[in-house]
Amino acid sequence: MNIFRPAAVLSTAMLLSTAAQAAEFREFDTAAFASAQAAGEPVLVDVRAWWCPVCASQRHTINKIVAAPAYDKLVVFELNYDRQKSELRRFSVSRQGTLIAFKGATETGRIIFQTDPGKIQTLLKSAVQ
């Protein structure tokens, strides 16, 4: 008797991953960012590097927090620390692991190289409230 059903396992995993994340994640794009701000959307700019353990820890915490329905309108723009240097200058960012929250065009806060879940949650709340 074969009880392993790959298709069922895959579809269940896809449903769970979709339901577990209310926020939308996108690669940083200047036009999309400007559009989100003009629409008054809550936005998080996540300055990341693939090799950064702090960035990985932040992402883990962000994923947990944004699973809540309160974050269903949040857009998380991932800004690549290694490749998007002009955007780093635009946001006055000097290191990876920087998180910047916006409510529309207004910056509501930023944290740098911080992994404390409470501080990350406070930052995210500042964008959605």
N, C-alpha and C positions, 0 to 999 in steps of 0.2 A: 504494500500500500504506500503510495507516494503522497505525502501530505504537504510537500513543499510546492507552492504555487507562485512562481516568480511574478507573473502578471498581477496577481492580487496583492502581493507584497509591495510591488512597485507602485501600483495605483494608491494603496493606502499610505505609503510614505510620501507620495506627491501631495495627497490631500492634507496630511498632517503638516508638511512644510509650508503649504500655502496658507493654511489656517493659522499657523503659529507666527505669522509675520504680518502685522497690520500696515507698517510703513512701506513706502516704495524706495528701493535702492537703485541708483543710477550712477554711471560714470559721470564725472563732472564735465559739463558742457556749458560754455558761457551763455549761449542763447537760451538753453533750457533753464539755467539758473535765473537769468533775467526774467524769463516768462513766469517762473514760479514766484519770484519776488513781486512782480507786477500784479499777479493774481492774489497776492496777500497770503500765500500758502506758508505754513510752517516748514522751515528748512533747516537741515543740519549739514554743514560742510565737514566731512570727515577726511582729514589729511592723513593719508596712509602710505605705508611702504610695506611691500610684501615680506621683507626681512625683519620687520620691527615687532618684537614680542609685546611691547606695550600696545601697539596698534591691534594686534590679535586679541589681547585681553579686552581692549575697549570694544571691539566688534562683538565679542561674546556677550558682554554686558548690554550693549545696545540692542542686540537681537532679543535678549530676554525682555528688556523694557518695552520695546516697540511691539511686542506680541499683544499688548493690551489694546482694546478698541479705542482708547483715547488718542492713540497715535496713528489712526488710520489715514489721516491726511498729511502726515509728515513725509517729506521727501528728503532722503539722505543722498547727498551728492558725494561720491568718493573722489577726492582729489589726489592724484598720484604724485607723491613727494619726489620721486625720481625723474619724472618726465614732464610735469606741468609747472615749470619754474616761473613763467610769467604770471600764472594764477597765484602762486605762492606770494609773489611780490604784491599783487593786487590786494591780498588779504593780510599783508604784513606778517606772514608766517615764516619762522626761521627754523622750525624743526617738525619732524613727523610726530604723530600722536597729538595733533592739535584738533580740537573739536570746536566748531563755531556755530552757534544757533542763531537763527533769524526768524522773525515773525514778519513776513512780507519783506520790506526793504530795511527794516530795523534790526540791527544786531542786538540780541537779547543777552548774550554772554558767550564766553569762550573759556576753555580749559586747555592746558598744555601738559602733555605727558602725565595725565592723571588717570588712574584706574579705579578709583574709589567708586563703587556702584551708586552710592548716595549722591555724590557730586555730579556724576553723569546723568542720573535721573533728574536732578534739579535743573541741570542745563537743558535737557530735553523738554521738561515741563515748561520752561520759559518760552519755548517756541510754540507750544500748542495751547497755552492758556490765554 
